[in-house]
Amino acid sequence: MSKQEIAQLKAKIHEQIDKLDDETALQMLREAVETYSTPPEKDILDELSPEQFQRLTESIRQANGGKVLTNDEVKQKAREWLSR
């Protein structure tokens, strides 16, 4: 899109916003603009070491395979371990 086309698009959007009186719609537009104008936050996955990433990937694979424990099961295993 050329600079001129972008300027025309912005002008059209401004016109439409100026005609809009619905508060909810205006709030939604404000939130959308804030979302797109804010630089994206760093993805925590980009900061993981290769070992951490591998461990996370393995954990996800196990969870997807149904190898999970409920919170109650974990509490019971912790009680057993601590009572040794």
C-alpha positions in Angstrom: 0.0 0.0 0.0 1.4 3.4 -1.0 1.8 6.3 1.4 -1.1 8.1 -0.4 -3.3 5.0 -0.1 -2.5 4.8 3.6 -3.3 8.5 4.1 -6.7 8.0 2.3 -7.5 5.0 4.4 -6.7 6.9 7.6 -8.9 9.8 6.5 -11.8 7.4 5.8 -11.4 5.8 9.2 -11.3 9.2 10.9 -14.5 10.2 9.0 -16.3 7.0 10.2 -15.1 7.5 13.8 -16.3 11.1 13.8 -19.8 9.9 12.8 -19.8 7.1 15.5 -21.7 7.9 18.7 -21.9 4.4 20.2 -19.8 4.4 23.4 -19.2 0.7 23.4 -18.0 0.7 19.8 -15.7 3.6 20.5 -14.2 1.8 23.5 -13.6 -1.3 21.4 -11.9 0.8 18.7 -9.7 2.5 21.3 -8.7 -0.9 22.7 -8.0 -2.2 19.2 -5.8 0.8 18.3 -3.9 0.5 21.6 -3.3 -3.2 21.0 -1.9 -2.6 17.5 0.1 0.5 18.4 1.8 -1.0 21.4 5.0 -2.9 20.6 4.6 -6.6 21.2 6.0 -7.9 24.4 8.9 -10.3 24.3 7.8 -13.9 24.1 9.1 -15.8 27.1 9.7 -18.8 24.8 12.4 -16.7 23.1 14.2 -16.4 26.4 14.4 -20.1 27.3 17.6 -22.0 27.0 17.7 -24.9 24.6 17.5 -27.3 27.6 14.5 -25.4 29.1 12.8 -25.4 25.8 13.4 -29.2 25.4 12.0 -29.9 28.9 8.9 -27.8 28.2 8.3 -29.5 24.8 8.6 -32.9 26.6 6.2 -31.8 29.3 3.6 -30.7 26.7 4.1 -34.0 24.8 3.4 -35.9 28.0 0.4 -33.8 28.9 -1.1 -34.3 25.4 -0.5 -38.0 25.8 -2.6 -38.0 29.0 0.4 -38.4 31.4 -0.9 -35.9 33.9 -1.8 -35.8 37.6 -4.6 -34.0 39.3 -3.8 -31.4 42.0 -5.1 -33.8 44.6 -2.8 -36.6 43.3 0.2 -34.2 43.5 -0.7 -33.2 47.1 -0.9 -36.9 48.1 2.4 -37.7 46.5 4.0 -34.7 48.2 2.6 -35.8 51.6 4.0 -39.3 51.0 7.4 -38.0 50.0 7.6 -35.6 53.0 6.6 -38.3 55.5 9.7 -40.5 54.5 
